[in-house]
Every structure is written in C-alpha cells, then in structure tokens.
Amino acid sequence: MSDLDKNRALVDWLRYQLRQAENRVRELEVKELQEQRVRERARAEQLWKIQPRRSGETAMLHHGGCGLYRAQLGFISRQEALIAMDEPDIEGCQVCRPETGLVDG
C-alpha cells in the first residue's frame, strides 16, 4: 500500500470517527434537554402560581405544574400560596386542587 493510499484511508477513518462523534454529541444534547425539562417540571410541581384575574373572574391559585395556566415565571412558595388561599379574591383551581398540597405539606 502506498503512502498516499494509507493517508487516504486515514482521512476516511477520521471522517468516520468525526461523524460518530458528531452523532454522539447530538444524542447527548437531546438527552440533556430532556433532563432539563424533567428538572424544571419537578421544580414547578413543588411550587404554586397565581393566574391573574380576568374581567368578571377571580384570580386562581394553581400547582406549579398545572396545565390550565402555563406561566413559566412567577412561581410562589408554599408560604405565599397559603397566604393567597386566605385572600377572598383568589380561588383554588378545580382541576389541580392546589390546596391539597398546601394542607399535606
């Protein structure tokens, strides 16, 4: 095998290795993104959120992971949620029942 053929084979092998490494990086990026979403969801489940009042409606308290109100920011602590539940113009969501986590916690 000539020196030129050896180097061509080496280049082909290195290209193959590069493709393999790039594919692995993509896989790891997807996995990292999925894990980040799981961590964010778990964090949200431990918090609460208040849906602002709309015209003719009262404000509503939700568990952080409730899908009826998809706020990504503005989560509140358990203590703040307890205070909110005592407010006359804030109701608990009838779907996620945020008071359950407050009483049990």
Residue frames as qw, qx, qy, qz and C-alpha x, y, z in Angstrom:
[[0.000, 0.893, 0.451, 0.000, 0.00, 0.00, 0.00],
 [0.420, 0.477, -0.031, 0.771, 1.42, 3.37, -0.98],
 [0.210, -0.203, -0.431, 0.854, 1.86, 6.28, 1.41],
 [0.295, -0.065, -0.211, -0.930, -0.89, 8.15, -0.48],
 [0.598, -0.274, -0.662, -0.360, -3.32, 5.22, -0.08],
 [0.467, -0.278, -0.678, 0.495, -2.53, 4.97, 3.64],
 [0.031, -0.150, -0.236, 0.960, -3.27, 8.65, 4.14],
 [0.446, -0.152, -0.421, -0.775, -6.49, 8.43, 2.14],
 [0.601, -0.316, -0.734, -0.027, -7.57, 5.52, 4.31],
 [0.328, -0.235, -0.526, 0.749, -6.65, 7.53, 7.39],
 [0.190, -0.005, -0.052, -0.980, -8.70, 10.50, 6.18],
 [0.568, -0.249, -0.592, -0.515, -11.68, 8.22, 5.53],
 [0.558, -0.308, -0.709, 0.301, -11.31, 6.71, 9.01],
 [0.170, -0.167, -0.350, 0.906, -11.06, 10.14, 10.63],
 [0.360, -0.130, -0.282, -0.880, -14.17, 11.33, 8.76],
 [0.621, -0.313, -0.691, -0.196, -15.99, 8.26, 10.03],
 [0.454, -0.273, -0.597, 0.602, -14.83, 8.96, 13.58],
 [0.038, 0.020, 0.085, -0.995, -15.91, 12.61, 13.26],
 [0.510, -0.248, -0.473, -0.674, -19.40, 11.56, 12.10],
 [0.619, -0.329, -0.702, 0.130, -19.65, 9.16, 15.03],
 [0.311, -0.210, -0.438, 0.817, -18.57, 11.86, 17.49],
 [0.214, -0.084, -0.133, -0.964, -20.99, 14.42, 16.00],
 [0.593, -0.321, -0.607, -0.420, -23.86, 11.91, 16.25],
 [0.554, -0.322, -0.650, 0.408, -22.96, 11.22, 19.88],
 [0.106, -0.076, -0.227, 0.965, -22.88, 14.94, 20.67],
 [0.417, -0.211, -0.347, -0.813, -26.36, 15.34, 19.15],
 [0.643, -0.340, -0.681, -0.080, -27.65, 12.41, 21.22],
 [0.448, -0.261, -0.530, 0.671, -26.18, 13.88, 24.40],
 [0.076, -0.064, 0.001, -0.995, -27.64, 17.31, 23.64],
 [0.557, -0.315, -0.495, -0.588, -31.11, 15.79, 23.25],
 [0.645, -0.329, -0.651, 0.226, -30.68, 13.82, 26.48],
 [0.287, -0.110, -0.359, 0.881, -29.51, 16.94, 28.34],
 [0.283, -0.184, -0.184, -0.923, -32.50, 18.93, 27.09],
 [0.655, -0.351, -0.590, -0.316, -34.89, 16.18, 28.18],
 [0.574, -0.278, -0.585, 0.501, -33.27, 16.00, 31.62],
 [0.078, 0.031, -0.159, 0.984, -33.50, 19.79, 31.96],
 [0.474, -0.296, -0.362, -0.746, -37.22, 19.65, 31.17],
 [0.686, -0.355, -0.634, 0.032, -37.71, 16.94, 33.80],
 [0.415, -0.172, -0.448, 0.773, -35.86, 19.05, 36.40],
 [0.139, -0.132, -0.046, -0.980, -37.92, 22.13, 35.52],
 [0.601, -0.342, -0.520, -0.502, -41.15, 20.15, 35.75],
 [0.639, -0.318, -0.620, 0.326, -40.14, 18.69, 39.13],
 [0.217, -0.061, -0.288, 0.931, -39.30, 22.17, 40.42],
 [0.337, -0.226, -0.248, -0.880, -42.63, 23.53, 39.18],
 [0.637, -0.359, -0.650, -0.207, -44.51, 20.71, 40.91],
 [0.518, -0.311, -0.553, 0.574, -43.07, 21.84, 44.24],
 [0.059, -0.151, -0.116, 0.980, -44.28, 25.42, 43.75],
 [0.249, 0.683, 0.659, -0.193, -47.51, 27.25, 43.04],
 [0.174, 0.089, 0.322, 0.926, -48.60, 30.02, 40.67],
 [0.223, 0.583, 0.512, -0.589, -51.38, 32.58, 40.59],
 [0.274, 0.443, 0.619, 0.588, -53.38, 33.15, 37.44],
 [0.010, 0.106, 0.145, -0.984, -54.22, 36.86, 37.36],
 [0.342, 0.540, 0.633, -0.435, -57.83, 37.91, 37.48],
 [0.121, 0.215, 0.602, 0.759, -59.57, 38.47, 34.16],
 [0.345, -0.120, -0.001, -0.931, -62.62, 40.63, 33.73],
 [0.771, -0.188, -0.150, -0.590, -65.53, 39.08, 35.60],
 [0.886, -0.061, -0.449, 0.095, -63.41, 36.27, 37.08],
 [0.560, -0.797, 0.226, -0.002, -61.41, 35.83, 40.25],
 [0.198, 0.671, -0.714, 0.015, -57.70, 35.15, 40.39],
 [0.973, -0.094, -0.108, -0.183, -56.85, 31.47, 40.63],
 [0.330, -0.651, 0.683, -0.025, -54.16, 29.55, 42.52],
 [0.911, 0.290, -0.255, -0.143, -52.63, 26.57, 40.70],
 [0.825, -0.342, 0.313, 0.322, -49.97, 23.95, 41.39],
 [0.098, -0.688, 0.445, 0.565, -46.83, 24.93, 39.51],
 [0.189, -0.126, 0.871, 0.436, -47.29, 22.09, 37.03],
 [0.459, 0.543, 0.610, -0.351, -50.98, 22.68, 36.29],
 [0.360, 0.141, 0.620, 0.683, -51.58, 22.82, 32.55],
 [0.113, 0.819, 0.562, 0.040, -54.60, 25.12, 32.74],
 [0.001, -0.995, 0.085, 0.045, -52.33, 28.09, 33.34],
 [0.896, 0.174, 0.001, 0.409, -48.93, 27.80, 31.73],
 [0.073, -0.969, 0.221, -0.081, -46.93, 30.58, 33.37],
 [0.834, 0.246, -0.316, 0.380, -43.20, 29.90, 33.11],
 [0.281, 0.291, -0.411, 0.817, -42.25, 32.57, 35.61],
 [0.386, -0.434, 0.096, -0.808, -43.72, 33.92, 38.80],
 [0.685, -0.251, -0.683, 0.024, -43.84, 30.77, 40.89],
 [0.349, -0.672, 0.275, -0.592, -44.58, 31.27, 44.56],
 [0.150, 0.246, -0.891, 0.351, -43.59, 29.32, 47.66],
 [0.376, -0.409, -0.831, 0.005, -45.82, 27.22, 49.88],
 [0.191, -0.445, -0.470, 0.738, -45.99, 30.01, 52.45],
 [0.149, 0.209, -0.197, -0.946, -47.05, 32.53, 49.80],
 [0.360, -0.193, -0.765, -0.497, -49.63, 30.06, 48.47],
 [0.295, -0.452, -0.771, 0.339, -51.08, 29.65, 51.97],
 [0.015, -0.408, -0.200, 0.891, -51.44, 33.41, 52.21],
 [0.233, 0.070, -0.516, -0.821, -53.03, 33.55, 48.75],
 [0.309, -0.327, -0.875, -0.181, -55.61, 30.90, 49.70],
 [0.180, -0.525, -0.610, 0.566, -56.75, 33.14, 52.56],
 [0.058, 0.209, -0.151, -0.965, -57.40, 36.03, 50.20],
 [0.515, 0.444, 0.573, -0.459, -61.11, 36.42, 49.32],
 [0.549, 0.697, -0.115, -0.447, -60.40, 37.26, 45.67],
 [0.238, 0.482, -0.822, -0.186, -58.27, 34.15, 44.95],
 [0.913, -0.051, 0.165, -0.370, -59.77, 30.71, 44.40],
 [0.449, -0.354, 0.798, 0.193, -58.08, 27.33, 44.09],
 [0.403, 0.284, -0.653, -0.575, -58.09, 25.66, 40.68],
 [0.832, -0.042, 0.277, -0.480, -60.80, 22.99, 40.49],
 [0.866, 0.376, -0.325, -0.056, -58.60, 20.77, 38.33],
 [0.559, 0.386, -0.599, 0.423, -55.22, 20.66, 40.12],
 [0.672, -0.678, -0.277, -0.113, -56.62, 21.38, 43.62],
 [0.405, 0.562, -0.436, 0.575, -53.61, 23.33, 44.96],
 [0.510, -0.614, 0.286, -0.531, -54.97, 23.33, 48.49],
 [0.985, -0.114, -0.131, -0.019, -54.25, 19.59, 48.68],
 [0.720, 0.294, -0.304, 0.550, -50.50, 20.19, 48.56],
 [0.057, -0.623, 0.268, -0.732, -50.79, 23.03, 51.00],
 [0.758, -0.478, 0.117, -0.429, -52.65, 21.05, 53.65],
 [0.986, -0.029, -0.116, 0.118, -50.50, 17.93, 53.21],
 [0.565, 0.536, -0.319, 0.540, -47.19, 19.86, 53.17]]
